[in-house]
Amino acid sequence: MYTVVEGSCTRDFATFIVCCPLCQSSHQQQQDKTSLITDKREEEYTRERERRGGHEREREEEYTREREKRSTREREKRRTRERRDHY
């Protein structure tokens, strides 16, 4: 039932090998550390994505403002042209 190599359990978590009771707690502690590191990385990634998302939102709002300014200028030019053509 246990996979023992030269007196110690194999530490291959990817294949879920059942280890002897003496090493099982050691493996569990290692898995807990790995999980904690993974959780921290996910939190950092989430914070970074949210921060970047804020910048993207700001850029999108700025683009919208610029587009509105351009359309307003174009509308004014069109009105000026129409008035000139009318007279």
PDB file with SEQRES, HELIX, SHEET and CRYST1 records, atoms N, CA, C and O in Angstrom:
SEQRES   1 A   87  MET TYR THR VAL VAL GLU GLY SER CYS THR ARG ASP PHE          
SEQRES   2 A   87  ALA THR PHE ILE VAL CYS CYS PRO LEU CYS GLN SER SER          
SEQRES   3 A   87  HIS GLN GLN GLN GLN ASP LYS THR SER LEU ILE THR ASP          
SEQRES   4 A   87  LYS ARG GLU GLU GLU TYR THR ARG GLU ARG GLU ARG ARG          
SEQRES   5 A   87  GLY GLY HIS GLU ARG GLU ARG GLU GLU GLU TYR THR ARG          
SEQRES   6 A   87  GLU ARG GLU LYS ARG SER THR ARG GLU ARG GLU LYS ARG          
SEQRES   7 A   87  ARG THR ARG GLU ARG ARG ASP HIS TYR                          
HELIX    1 AA1 PHE A   13  THR A   15  5                                   3    
HELIX    2 AA2 PRO A   21  HIS A   86  1                                  66    
SHEET    1 AA1 2 VAL A   4  VAL A   5  0                                        
SHEET    2 AA1 2 SER A   8  CYS A   9 -1                                        
CRYST1    1.000    1.000    1.000  90.00  90.00  90.00 P 1           1          
ATOM      1  N   MET A   1       0.810  -1.199   0.000  1.00  0.00           N  
ATOM      2  CA  MET A   1       0.000   0.000   0.000  1.00  0.00           C  
ATOM      3  C   MET A   1       0.859   1.272   0.000  1.00  0.00           C  
ATOM      4  O   MET A   1       0.473   2.276  -0.598  1.00  0.00           O  
ATOM      5  N   TYR A   2       1.995   1.237   0.652  1.00  0.00           N  
ATOM      6  CA  TYR A   2       2.867   2.410   0.683  1.00  0.00           C  
ATOM      7  C   TYR A   2       3.956   2.276  -0.357  1.00  0.00           C  
ATOM      8  O   TYR A   2       4.467   1.185  -0.607  1.00  0.00           O  
ATOM      9  N   THR A   3       4.309   3.414  -0.969  1.00  0.00           N  
ATOM     10  CA  THR A   3       5.394   3.416  -1.933  1.00  0.00           C  
ATOM     11  C   THR A   3       6.625   3.936  -1.214  1.00  0.00           C  
ATOM     12  O   THR A   3       6.722   5.128  -0.924  1.00  0.00           O  
ATOM     13  N   VAL A   4       7.552   3.061  -0.930  1.00  0.00           N  
ATOM     14  CA  VAL A   4       8.745   3.446  -0.178  1.00  0.00           C  
ATOM     15  C   VAL A   4       9.962   3.226  -1.060  1.00  0.00           C  
ATOM     16  O   VAL A   4      10.138   2.158  -1.648  1.00  0.00           O  
ATOM     17  N   VAL A   5      10.809   4.263  -1.144  1.00  0.00           N  
ATOM     18  CA  VAL A   5      12.025   4.172  -1.939  1.00  0.00           C  
ATOM     19  C   VAL A   5      13.198   4.412  -0.994  1.00  0.00           C  
ATOM     20  O   VAL A   5      13.332   5.506  -0.445  1.00  0.00           O  
ATOM     21  N   GLU A   6      14.025   3.435  -0.801  1.00  0.00           N  
ATOM     22  CA  GLU A   6      15.210   3.517   0.058  1.00  0.00           C  
ATOM     23  C   GLU A   6      14.883   4.095   1.427  1.00  0.00           C  
ATOM     24  O   GLU A   6      15.583   4.987   1.906  1.00  0.00           O  
ATOM     25  N   GLY A   7      13.852   3.607   2.047  1.00  0.00           N  
ATOM     26  CA  GLY A   7      13.547   3.998   3.412  1.00  0.00           C  
ATOM     27  C   GLY A   7      12.719   5.254   3.563  1.00  0.00           C  
ATOM     28  O   GLY A   7      12.376   5.617   4.687  1.00  0.00           O  
ATOM     29  N   SER A   8      12.382   5.937   2.472  1.00  0.00           N  
ATOM     30  CA  SER A   8      11.546   7.129   2.597  1.00  0.00           C  
ATOM     31  C   SER A   8      10.459   7.099   1.520  1.00  0.00           C  
ATOM     32  O   SER A   8      10.644   6.510   0.454  1.00  0.00           O  
ATOM     33  N   CYS A   9       9.337   7.734   1.808  1.00  0.00           N  
ATOM     34  CA  CYS A   9       8.236   7.764   0.853  1.00  0.00           C  
ATOM     35  C   CYS A   9       8.601   8.647  -0.331  1.00  0.00           C  
ATOM     36  O   CYS A   9       9.354   9.612  -0.197  1.00  0.00           O  
ATOM     37  N   THR A  10       8.061   8.305  -1.475  1.00  0.00           N  
ATOM     38  CA  THR A  10       8.236   9.186  -2.625  1.00  0.00           C  
ATOM     39  C   THR A  10       7.360  10.409  -2.388  1.00  0.00           C  
ATOM     40  O   THR A  10       6.270  10.293  -1.827  1.00  0.00           O  
ATOM     41  N   ARG A  11       7.815  11.545  -2.798  1.00  0.00           N  
ATOM     42  CA  ARG A  11       7.077  12.785  -2.544  1.00  0.00           C  
ATOM     43  C   ARG A  11       6.506  13.338  -3.843  1.00  0.00           C  
ATOM     44  O   ARG A  11       6.719  14.500  -4.190  1.00  0.00           O  
ATOM     45  N   ASP A  12       5.803  12.510  -4.530  1.00  0.00           N  
ATOM     46  CA  ASP A  12       5.217  12.893  -5.808  1.00  0.00           C  
ATOM     47  C   ASP A  12       3.738  13.213  -5.587  1.00  0.00           C  
ATOM     48  O   ASP A  12       2.883  12.329  -5.638  1.00  0.00           O  
ATOM     49  N   PHE A  13       3.453  14.502  -5.338  1.00  0.00           N  
ATOM     50  CA  PHE A  13       2.077  14.913  -5.039  1.00  0.00           C  
ATOM     51  C   PHE A  13       1.193  14.842  -6.276  1.00  0.00           C  
ATOM     52  O   PHE A  13      -0.019  14.656  -6.169  1.00  0.00           O  
ATOM     53  N   ALA A  14       1.796  14.988  -7.442  1.00  0.00           N  
ATOM     54  CA  ALA A  14       1.009  15.031  -8.671  1.00  0.00           C  
ATOM     55  C   ALA A  14       0.301  13.700  -8.937  1.00  0.00           C  
ATOM     56  O   ALA A  14      -0.784  13.685  -9.518  1.00  0.00           O  
ATOM     57  N   THR A  15       0.904  12.584  -8.517  1.00  0.00           N  
ATOM     58  CA  THR A  15       0.280  11.298  -8.768  1.00  0.00           C  
ATOM     59  C   THR A  15      -0.460  10.761  -7.551  1.00  0.00           C  
ATOM     60  O   THR A  15      -0.969   9.640  -7.585  1.00  0.00           O  
ATOM     61  N   PHE A  16      -0.529  11.546  -6.473  1.00  0.00           N  
ATOM     62  CA  PHE A  16      -1.281  11.208  -5.267  1.00  0.00           C  
ATOM     63  C   PHE A  16      -0.884   9.840  -4.691  1.00  0.00           C  
ATOM     64  O   PHE A  16      -1.740   9.002  -4.408  1.00  0.00           O  
ATOM     65  N   ILE A  17       0.388   9.638  -4.528  1.00  0.00           N  
ATOM     66  CA  ILE A  17       0.878   8.390  -3.953  1.00  0.00           C  
ATOM     67  C   ILE A  17       0.602   8.401  -2.451  1.00  0.00           C  
ATOM     68  O   ILE A  17       0.867   9.394  -1.774  1.00  0.00           O  
ATOM     69  N   VAL A  18       0.077   7.309  -1.941  1.00  0.00           N  
ATOM     70  CA  VAL A  18      -0.189   7.206  -0.512  1.00  0.00           C  
ATOM     71  C   VAL A  18       1.127   6.873   0.171  1.00  0.00           C  
ATOM     72  O   VAL A  18       1.798   5.915  -0.210  1.00  0.00           O  
ATOM     73  N   CYS A  19       1.495   7.642   1.158  1.00  0.00           N  
ATOM     74  CA  CYS A  19       2.758   7.407   1.830  1.00  0.00           C  
ATOM     75  C   CYS A  19       2.531   6.798   3.213  1.00  0.00           C  
ATOM     76  O   CYS A  19       1.403   6.746   3.702  1.00  0.00           O  
ATOM     77  N   CYS A  20       3.601   6.348   3.826  1.00  0.00           N  
ATOM     78  CA  CYS A  20       3.488   5.713   5.132  1.00  0.00           C  
ATOM     79  C   CYS A  20       3.075   6.738   6.188  1.00  0.00           C  
ATOM     80  O   CYS A  20       3.291   7.934   5.991  1.00  0.00           O  
ATOM     81  N   PRO A  21       2.486   6.301   7.302  1.00  0.00           N  
ATOM     82  CA  PRO A  21       2.011   7.219   8.334  1.00  0.00           C  
ATOM     83  C   PRO A  21       3.100   8.118   8.911  1.00  0.00           C  
ATOM     84  O   PRO A  21       2.808   9.233   9.343  1.00  0.00           O  
ATOM     85  N   LEU A  22       4.340   7.659   8.926  1.00  0.00           N  
ATOM     86  CA  LEU A  22       5.424   8.464   9.483  1.00  0.00           C  
ATOM     87  C   LEU A  22       5.702   9.706   8.639  1.00  0.00           C  
ATOM     88  O   LEU A  22       5.999  10.773   9.176  1.00  0.00           O  
ATOM     89  N   CYS A  23       5.606   9.565   7.330  1.00  0.00           N  
ATOM     90  CA  CYS A  23       5.906  10.692   6.441  1.00  0.00           C  
ATOM     91  C   CYS A  23       4.669  11.490   6.057  1.00  0.00           C  
ATOM     92  O   CYS A  23       4.783  12.600   5.537  1.00  0.00           O  
ATOM     93  N   GLN A  24       3.498  10.940   6.307  1.00  0.00           N  
ATOM     94  CA  GLN A  24       2.268  11.566   5.845  1.00  0.00           C  
ATOM     95  C   GLN A  24       2.107  12.992   6.377  1.00  0.00           C  
ATOM     96  O   GLN A  24       1.709  13.882   5.626  1.00  0.00           O  
ATOM     97  N   SER A  25       2.407  13.219   7.643  1.00  0.00           N  
ATOM     98  CA  SER A  25       2.263  14.565   8.203  1.00  0.00           C  
ATOM     99  C   SER A  25       3.260  15.526   7.562  1.00  0.00           C  
ATOM    100  O   SER A  25       2.936  16.693   7.342  1.00  0.00           O  
ATOM    101  N   SER A  26       4.468  15.049   7.261  1.00  0.00           N  
ATOM    102  CA  SER A  26       5.468  15.887   6.602  1.00  0.00           C  
ATOM    103  C   SER A  26       4.978  16.311   5.226  1.00  0.00           C  
ATOM    104  O   SER A  26       5.102  17.471   4.835  1.00  0.00           O  
ATOM    105  N   HIS A  27       4.419  15.348   4.499  1.00  0.00           N  
ATOM    106  CA  HIS A  27       3.884  15.661   3.172  1.00  0.00           C  
ATOM    107  C   HIS A  27       2.721  16.648   3.276  1.00  0.00           C  
ATOM    108  O   HIS A  27       2.603  17.561   2.458  1.00  0.00           O  
ATOM    109  N   GLN A  28       1.879  16.469   4.262  1.00  0.00           N  
ATOM    110  CA  GLN A  28       0.727  17.353   4.445  1.00  0.00           C  
ATOM    111  C   GLN A  28       1.191  18.777   4.725  1.00  0.00           C  
ATOM    112  O   GLN A  28       0.628  19.735   4.196  1.00  0.00           O  
ATOM    113  N   GLN A  29       2.221  18.911   5.562  1.00  0.00           N  
ATOM    114  CA  GLN A  29       2.765  20.243   5.853  1.00  0.00           C  
ATOM    115  C   GLN A  29       3.304  20.883   4.587  1.00  0.00           C  
ATOM    116  O   GLN A  29       3.099  22.074   4.356  1.00  0.00           O  
ATOM    117  N   GLN A  30       3.998  20.096   3.759  1.00  0.00           N  
ATOM    118  CA  GLN A  30       4.522  20.622   2.497  1.00  0.00           C  
ATOM    119  C   GLN A  30       3.383  21.051   1.575  1.00  0.00           C  
ATOM    120  O   GLN A  30       3.464  22.099   0.934  1.00  0.00           O  
ATOM    121  N   GLN A  31       2.339  20.257   1.509  1.00  0.00           N  
ATOM    122  CA  GLN A  31       1.186  20.609   0.677  1.00  0.00           C  
ATOM    123  C   GLN A  31       0.526  21.883   1.199  1.00  0.00           C  
ATOM    124  O   GLN A  31       0.106  22.726   0.406  1.00  0.00           O  
ATOM    125  N   ASP A  32       0.428  22.035   2.507  1.00  0.00           N  
ATOM    126  CA  ASP A  32      -0.160  23.236   3.092  1.00  0.00           C  
ATOM    127  C   ASP A  32       0.653  24.475   2.720  1.00  0.00           C  
ATOM    128  O   ASP A  32       0.089  25.516   2.382  1.00  0.00           O  
ATOM    129  N   LYS A  33       1.986  24.355   2.783  1.00  0.00           N  
ATOM    130  CA  LYS A  33       2.855  25.480   2.406  1.00  0.00           C  
ATOM    131  C   LYS A  33       2.639  25.834   0.938  1.00  0.00           C  
ATOM    132  O   LYS A  33       2.529  27.007   0.580  1.00  0.00           O  
ATOM    133  N   THR A  34       2.580  24.809   0.097  1.00  0.00           N  
ATOM    134  CA  THR A  34       2.372  25.033  -1.336  1.00  0.00           C  
ATOM    135  C   THR A  34       1.027  25.719  -1.586  1.00  0.00           C  
ATOM    136  O   THR A  34       0.927  26.630  -2.408  1.00  0.00           O  
ATOM    137  N   SER A  35       0.000  25.271  -0.871  1.00  0.00           N  
ATOM    138  CA  SER A  35      -1.326  25.879  -1.026  1.00  0.00           C  
ATOM    139  C   SER A  35      -1.313  27.331  -0.588  1.00  0.00           C  
ATOM    140  O   SER A  35      -1.922  28.184  -1.234  1.00  0.00           O  
ATOM    141  N   LEU A  36      -0.621  27.616   0.511  1.00  0.00           N  
ATOM    142  CA  LEU A  36      -0.543  28.986   1.014  1.00  0.00           C  
ATOM    143  C   LEU A  36       0.150  29.886   0.000  1.00  0.00           C  
ATOM    144  O   LEU A  36      -0.308  30.999  -0.258  1.00  0.00           O  
ATOM    145  N   ILE A  37       1.242  29.414  -0.572  1.00  0.00           N  
ATOM    146  CA  ILE A  37       1.973  30.194  -1.587  1.00  0.00           C  
ATOM    147  C   ILE A  37       1.077  30.431  -2.799  1.00  0.00           C  
ATOM    148  O   ILE A  37       1.030  31.539  -3.333  1.00  0.00           O  
ATOM    149  N   THR A  38       0.375  29.400  -3.230  1.00  0.00           N  
ATOM    150  CA  THR A  38      -0.524  29.524  -4.381  1.00  0.00           C  
ATOM    151  C   THR A  38      -1.628  30.538  -4.097  1.00  0.00           C  
ATOM    152  O   THR A  38      -1.954  31.352  -4.961  1.00  0.00           O  
ATOM    153  N   ASP A  39      -2.208  30.499  -2.895  1.00  0.00           N  
ATOM    154  CA  ASP A  39      -3.255  31.450  -2.524  1.00  0.00           C  
ATOM    155  C   ASP A  39      -2.730  32.878  -2.546  1.00  0.00           C  
ATOM    156  O   ASP A  39      -3.412  33.782  -3.028  1.00  0.00           O  
ATOM    157  N   LYS A  40      -1.528  33.086  -2.032  1.00  0.00           N  
ATOM    158  CA  LYS A  40      -0.937  34.432  -2.021  1.00  0.00           C  
ATOM    159  C   LYS A  40      -0.721  34.927  -3.451  1.00  0.00           C  
ATOM    160  O   LYS A  40      -0.987  36.090  -3.755  1.00  0.00           O  
ATOM    161  N   ARG A  41      -0.242  34.052  -4.318  1.00  0.00           N  
ATOM    162  CA  ARG A  41      -0.018  34.450  -5.712  1.00  0.00           C  
ATOM    163  C   ARG A  41      -1.336  34.810  -6.386  1.00  0.00           C  
ATOM    164  O   ARG A  41      -1.403  35.772  -7.151  1.00  0.00           O  
ATOM    165  N   GLU A  42      -2.377  34.045  -6.105  1.00  0.00           N  
ATOM    166  CA  GLU A  42      -3.683  34.345  -6.689  1.00  0.00           C  
ATOM    167  C   GLU A  42      -4.201  35.690  -6.198  1.00  0.00           C  
ATOM    168  O   GLU A  42      -4.776  36.452  -6.975  1.00  0.00           O  
ATOM    169  N   GLU A  43      -4.004  35.992  -4.909  1.00  0.00           N  
ATOM    170  CA  GLU A  43      -4.431  37.282  -4.366  1.00  0.00           C  
ATOM    171  C   GLU A  43      -3.678  38.423  -5.031  1.00  0.00           C  
ATOM    172  O   GLU A  43      -4.274  39.435  -5.399  1.00  0.00           O  
ATOM    173  N   GLU A  44      -2.345  38.258  -5.187  1.00  0.00           N  
ATOM    174  CA  GLU A  44      -1.543  39.290  -5.846  1.00  0.00           C  
ATOM    175  C   GLU A  44      -2.006  39.491  -7.287  1.00  0.00           C  
ATOM    176  O   GLU A  44      -2.135  40.623  -7.751  1.00  0.00           O  
ATOM    177  N   TYR A  45      -2.253  38.398  -7.983  1.00  0.00           N  
ATOM    178  CA  TYR A  45      -2.704  38.482  -9.364  1.00  0.00           C  
ATOM    179  C   TYR A  45      -4.042  39.208  -9.437  1.00  0.00           C  
ATOM    180  O   TYR A  45      -4.253  40.038 -10.321  1.00  0.00           O  
ATOM    181  N   THR A  46      -4.947  38.896  -8.510  1.00  0.00           N  
ATOM    182  CA  THR A  46      -6.267  39.525  -8.493  1.00  0.00           C  
ATOM    183  C   THR A  46      -6.128  41.022  -8.233  1.00  0.00           C  
ATOM    184  O   THR A  46      -6.762  41.829  -8.912  1.00  0.00           O  
ATOM    185  N   ARG A  47      -5.307  41.398  -7.257  1.00  0.00           N  
ATOM    186  CA  ARG A  47      -5.095  42.826  -6.968  1.00  0.00           C  
ATOM    187  C   ARG A  47      -4.508  43.541  -8.170  1.00  0.00           C  
ATOM    188  O   ARG A  47      -4.941  44.641  -8.516  1.00  0.00           O  
ATOM    189  N   GLU A  48      -3.517  42.920  -8.813  1.00  0.00           N  
ATOM    190  CA  GLU A  48      -2.889  43.529  -9.981  1.00  0.00           C  
ATOM    191  C   GLU A  48      -3.892  43.692 -11.113  1.00  0.00           C  
ATOM    192  O   GLU A  48      -3.923  44.723 -11.784  1.00  0.00           O  
ATOM    193  N   ARG A  49      -4.714  42.666 -11.321  1.00  0.00           N  
ATOM    194  CA  ARG A  49      -5.727  42.738 -12.382  1.00  0.00           C  
ATOM    195  C   ARG A  49      -6.730  43.850 -12.092  1.00  0.00           C  
ATOM    196  O   ARG A  49      -7.130  44.579 -13.000  1.00  0.00           O  
ATOM    197  N   GLU A  50      -7.140  43.982 -10.820  1.00  0.00           N  
ATOM    198  CA  GLU A  50      -8.080  45.040 -10.456  1.00  0.00           C  
ATOM    199  C   GLU A  50      -7.445  46.410 -10.648  1.00  0.00           C  
ATOM    200  O   GLU A  50      -8.093  47.346 -11.116  1.00  0.00           O  
ATOM    201  N   ARG A  51      -6.157  46.518 -10.279  1.00  0.00           N  
ATOM    202  CA  ARG A  51      -5.454  47.795 -10.448  1.00  0.00           C  
ATOM    203  C   ARG A  51      -5.377  48.150 -11.930  1.00  0.00           C  
ATOM    204  O   ARG A  51      -5.656  49.282 -12.326  1.00  0.00           O  
ATOM    205  N   ARG A  52      -4.992  47.162 -12.743  1.00  0.00           N  
ATOM    206  CA  ARG A  52      -4.931  47.398 -14.178  1.00  0.00           C  
ATOM    207  C   ARG A  52      -6.302  47.713 -14.746  1.00  0.00           C  
ATOM    208  O   ARG A  52      -6.440  48.534 -15.653  1.00  0.00           O  
ATOM    209  N   GLY A  53      -7.308  47.053 -14.205  1.00  0.00           N  
ATOM    210  CA  GLY A  53      -8.670  47.304 -14.646  1.00  0.00           C  
ATOM    211  C   GLY A  53      -9.068  48.743 -14.414  1.00  0.00           C  
ATOM    212  O   GLY A  53      -9.771  49.335 -15.232  1.00  0.00           O  
ATOM    213  N   GLY A  54      -8.623  49.318 -13.296  1.00  0.00           N  
ATOM    214  CA  GLY A  54      -8.894  50.724 -13.005  1.00  0.00           C  
ATOM    215  C   GLY A  54      -8.259  51.627 -14.038  1.00  0.00           C  
ATOM    216  O   GLY A  54      -8.872  52.596 -14.485  1.00  0.00           O  
ATOM    217  N   HIS A  55      -7.009  51.308 -14.426  1.00  0.00           N  
ATOM    218  CA  HIS A  55      -6.331  52.105 -15.447  1.00  0.00           C  
ATOM    219  C   HIS A  55      -7.045  51.976 -16.787  1.00  0.00           C  
ATOM    220  O   HIS A  55      -7.200  52.955 -17.517  1.00  0.00           O  
ATOM    221  N   GLU A  56      -7.472  50.773 -17.097  1.00  0.00           N  
ATOM    222  CA  GLU A  56      -8.184  50.578 -18.359  1.00  0.00           C  
ATOM    223  C   GLU A  56      -9.485  51.364 -18.369  1.00  0.00           C  
ATOM    224  O   GLU A  56      -9.866  51.941 -19.388  1.00  0.00           O  
ATOM    225  N   ARG A  57     -10.160  51.381 -17.230  1.00  0.00           N  
ATOM    226  CA  ARG A  57     -11.414  52.128 -17.128  1.00  0.00           C  
ATOM    227  C   ARG A  57     -11.145  53.623 -17.333  1.00  0.00           C  
ATOM    228  O   ARG A  57     -11.883  54.305 -18.044  1.00  0.00           O  
ATOM    229  N   GLU A  58     -10.073  54.124 -16.696  1.00  0.00           N  
ATOM    230  CA  GLU A  58      -9.727  55.536 -16.853  1.00  0.00           C  
ATOM    231  C   GLU A  58      -9.415  55.857 -18.311  1.00  0.00           C  
ATOM    232  O   GLU A  58      -9.857  56.879 -18.837  1.00  0.00           O  
ATOM    233  N   ARG A  59      -8.644  54.973 -18.966  1.00  0.00           N  
ATOM    234  CA  ARG A  59      -8.326  55.195 -20.378  1.00  0.00           C  
ATOM    235  C   ARG A  59      -9.576  55.192 -21.236  1.00  0.00           C  
ATOM    236  O   ARG A  59      -9.706  55.989 -22.164  1.00  0.00           O  
ATOM    237  N   GLU A  60     -10.496  54.288 -20.920  1.00  0.00           N  
ATOM    238  CA  GLU A  60     -11.738  54.215 -21.688  1.00  0.00           C  
ATOM    239  C   GLU A  60     -12.552  55.489 -21.501  1.00  0.00           C  
ATOM    240  O   GLU A  60     -13.115  56.010 -22.463  1.00  0.00           O  
ATOM    241  N   GLU A  61     -12.620  55.996 -20.268  1.00  0.00           N  
ATOM    242  CA  GLU A  61     -13.353  57.233 -20.005  1.00  0.00           C  
ATOM    243  C   GLU A  61     -12.698  58.402 -20.725  1.00  0.00           C  
ATOM    244  O   GLU A  61     -13.386  59.254 -21.287  1.00  0.00           O  
ATOM    245  N   GLU A  62     -11.363  58.444 -20.710  1.00  0.00           N  
ATOM    246  CA  GLU A  62     -10.654  59.514 -21.402  1.00  0.00           C  
ATOM    247  C   GLU A  62     -10.916  59.445 -22.906  1.00  0.00           C  
ATOM    248  O   GLU A  62     -11.131  60.471 -23.551  1.00  0.00           O  
ATOM    249  N   TYR A  63     -10.898  58.240 -23.455  1.00  0.00           N  
ATOM    250  CA  TYR A  63     -11.184  58.057 -24.868  1.00  0.00           C  
ATOM    251  C   TYR A  63     -12.589  58.538 -25.189  1.00  0.00           C  
ATOM    252  O   TYR A  63     -12.805  59.189 -26.211  1.00  0.00           O  
ATOM    253  N   THR A  64     -13.545  58.224 -24.325  1.00  0.00           N  
ATOM    254  CA  THR A  64     -14.935  58.654 -24.535  1.00  0.00           C  
ATOM    255  C   THR A  64     -15.027  60.168 -24.518  1.00  0.00           C  
ATOM    256  O   THR A  64     -15.705  60.759 -25.358  1.00  0.00           O  
ATOM    257  N   ARG A  65     -14.346  60.805 -23.561  1.00  0.00           N  
ATOM    258  CA  ARG A  65     -14.355  62.282 -23.497  1.00  0.00           C  
ATOM    259  C   ARG A  65     -13.760  62.884 -24.764  1.00  0.00           C  
ATOM    260  O   ARG A  65     -14.309  63.834 -25.322  1.00  0.00           O  
ATOM    261  N   GLU A  66     -12.635  62.330 -25.218  1.00  0.00           N  
ATOM    262  CA  GLU A  66     -12.006  62.834 -26.440  1.00  0.00           C  
ATOM    263  C   GLU A  66     -12.921  62.648 -27.643  1.00  0.00           C  
ATOM    264  O   GLU A  66     -13.016  63.533 -28.493  1.00  0.00           O  
ATOM    265  N   ARG A  67     -13.590  61.510 -27.719  1.00  0.00           N  
ATOM    266  CA  ARG A  67     -14.507  61.250 -28.831  1.00  0.00           C  
ATOM    267  C   ARG A  67     -15.656  62.252 -28.816  1.00  0.00           C  
ATOM    268  O   ARG A  67     -16.070  62.743 -29.866  1.00  0.00           O  
ATOM    269  N   GLU A  68     -16.174  62.556 -27.618  1.00  0.00           N  
ATOM    270  CA  GLU A  68     -17.257  63.545 -27.511  1.00  0.00           C  
ATOM    271  C   GLU A  68     -16.775  64.923 -27.939  1.00  0.00           C  
ATOM    272  O   GLU A  68     -17.503  65.651 -28.614  1.00  0.00           O  
ATOM    273  N   LYS A  69     -15.552  65.289 -27.554  1.00  0.00           N  
ATOM    274  CA  LYS A  69     -14.996  66.583 -27.968  1.00  0.00           C  
ATOM    275  C   LYS A  69     -14.875  66.650 -29.486  1.00  0.00           C  
ATOM    276  O   LYS A  69     -15.234  67.655 -30.100  1.00  0.00           O  
ATOM    277  N   ARG A  70     -14.363  65.566 -30.094  1.00  0.00           N  
ATOM    278  CA  ARG A  70     -14.220  65.535 -31.554  1.00  0.00           C  
ATOM    279  C   ARG A  70     -15.564  65.666 -32.238  1.00  0.00           C  
ATOM    280  O   ARG A  70     -15.709  66.419 -33.201  1.00  0.00           O  
ATOM    281  N   SER A  71     -16.547  64.931 -31.739  1.00  0.00           N  
ATOM    282  CA  SER A  71     -17.863  64.992 -32.389  1.00  0.00           C  
ATOM    283  C   SER A  71     -18.466  66.383 -32.225  1.00  0.00           C  
ATOM    284  O   SER A  71     -19.137  66.871 -33.134  1.00  0.00           O  
ATOM    285  N   THR A  72     -18.238  67.030 -31.080  1.00  0.00           N  
ATOM    286  CA  THR A  72     -18.739  68.391 -30.871  1.00  0.00           C  
ATOM    287  C   THR A  72     -18.070  69.346 -31.857  1.00  0.00           C  
ATOM    288  O   THR A  72     -18.739  70.175 -32.475  1.00  0.00           O  
ATOM    289  N   ARG A  73     -16.734  69.228 -32.005  1.00  0.00           N  
ATOM    290  CA  ARG A  73     -16.022  70.092 -32.971  1.00  0.00           C  
ATOM    291  C   ARG A  73     -16.522  69.866 -34.392  1.00  0.00           C  
ATOM    292  O   ARG A  73     -16.732  70.817 -35.145  1.00  0.00           O  
ATOM    293  N   GLU A  74     -16.710  68.598 -34.751  1.00  0.00           N  
ATOM    294  CA  GLU A  74     -17.199  68.300 -36.094  1.00  0.00           C  
ATOM    295  C   GLU A  74     -18.594  68.851 -36.312  1.00  0.00           C  
ATOM    296  O   GLU A  74     -18.908  69.351 -37.392  1.00  0.00           O  
ATOM    297  N   ARG A  75     -19.431  68.763 -35.291  1.00  0.00           N  
ATOM    298  CA  ARG A  75     -20.788  69.299 -35.383  1.00  0.00           C  
ATOM    299  C   ARG A  75     -20.746  70.819 -35.584  1.00  0.00           C  
ATOM    300  O   ARG A  75     -21.490  71.366 -36.398  1.00  0.00           O  
ATOM    301  N   GLU A  76     -19.868  71.492 -34.831  1.00  0.00           N  
ATOM    302  CA  GLU A  76     -19.730  72.946 -34.988  1.00  0.00           C  
ATOM    303  C   GLU A  76     -19.235  73.304 -36.387  1.00  0.00           C  
ATOM    304  O   GLU A  76     -19.726  74.256 -36.993  1.00  0.00           O  
ATOM    305  N   LYS A  77     -18.275  72.555 -36.896  1.00  0.00           N  
ATOM    306  CA  LYS A  77     -17.766  72.810 -38.245  1.00  0.00           C  
ATOM    307  C   LYS A  77     -18.877  72.642 -39.268  1.00  0.00           C  
ATOM    308  O   LYS A  77     -19.006  73.445 -40.192  1.00  0.00           O  
ATOM    309  N   ARG A  78     -19.680  71.595 -39.102  1.00  0.00           N  
ATOM    310  CA  ARG A  78     -20.779  71.326 -40.024  1.00  0.00           C  
ATOM    311  C   ARG A  78     -21.784  72.478 -39.988  1.00  0.00           C  
ATOM    312  O   ARG A  78     -22.241  72.939 -41.034  1.00  0.00           O  
ATOM    313  N   ARG A  79     -22.125  72.938 -38.791  1.00  0.00           N  
ATOM    314  CA  ARG A  79     -23.069  74.051 -38.667  1.00  0.00           C  
ATOM    315  C   ARG A  79     -22.519  75.304 -39.317  1.00  0.00           C  
ATOM    316  O   ARG A  79     -23.245  76.015 -40.012  1.00  0.00           O  
ATOM    317  N   THR A  80     -21.253  75.578 -39.099  1.00  0.00           N  
ATOM    318  CA  THR A  80     -20.623  76.755 -39.710  1.00  0.00           C  
ATOM    319  C   THR A  80     -20.678  76.642 -41.228  1.00  0.00           C  
ATOM    320  O   THR A  80     -21.011  77.606 -41.916  1.00  0.00           O  
ATOM    321  N   ARG A  81     -20.355  75.473 -41.743  1.00  0.00           N  
ATOM    322  CA  ARG A  81     -20.383  75.245 -43.183  1.00  0.00           C  
ATOM    323  C   ARG A  81     -21.792  75.418 -43.725  1.00  0.00           C  
ATOM    324  O   ARG A  81     -21.985  76.026 -44.778  1.00  0.00           O  
ATOM    325  N   GLU A  82     -22.785  74.882 -43.006  1.00  0.00           N  
ATOM    326  CA  GLU A  82     -24.173  74.995 -43.448  1.00  0.00           C  
ATOM    327  C   GLU A  82     -24.616  76.457 -43.475  1.00  0.00           C  
ATOM    328  O   GLU A  82     -25.313  76.876 -44.400  1.00  0.00           O  
ATOM    329  N   ARG A  83     -24.217  77.231 -42.472  1.00  0.00           N  
ATOM    330  CA  ARG A  83     -24.584  78.652 -42.442  1.00  0.00           C  
ATOM    331  C   ARG A  83     -23.957  79.395 -43.608  1.00  0.00           C  
ATOM    332  O   ARG A  83     -24.600  80.221 -44.255  1.00  0.00           O  
ATOM    333  N   ARG A  84     -22.677  79.086 -43.871  1.00  0.00           N  
ATOM    334  CA  ARG A  84     -21.984  79.746 -44.970  1.00  0.00           C  
ATOM    335  C   ARG A  84     -22.648  79.408 -46.301  1.00  0.00           C  
ATOM    336  O   ARG A  84     -22.845  80.273 -47.154  1.00  0.00           O  
ATOM    337  N   ASP A  85     -22.984  78.143 -46.456  1.00  0.00           N  
ATOM    338  CA  ASP A  85     -23.621  77.721 -47.697  1.00  0.00           C  
ATOM    339  C   ASP A  85     -25.023  78.313 -47.839  1.00  0.00           C  
ATOM    340  O   ASP A  85     -25.479  78.572 -48.953  1.00  0.00           O  
ATOM    341  N   HIS A  86     -25.689  78.524 -46.735  1.00  0.00           N  
ATOM    342  CA  HIS A  86     -27.045  79.066 -46.750  1.00  0.00           C  
ATOM    343  C   HIS A  86     -27.068  80.514 -47.239  1.00  0.00           C  
ATOM    344  O   HIS A  86     -27.998  80.929 -47.930  1.00  0.00           O  
ATOM    345  N   TYR A  87     -26.024  81.288 -46.871  1.00  0.00           N  
ATOM    346  CA  TYR A  87     -26.021  82.706 -47.242  1.00  0.00           C  
ATOM    347  C   TYR A  87     -25.430  82.910 -48.556  1.00  0.00           C  
ATOM    348  O   TYR A  87     -25.346  84.044 -49.027  1.00  0.00           O  
TER     349      TYR A  87                                                      
END                                                                             
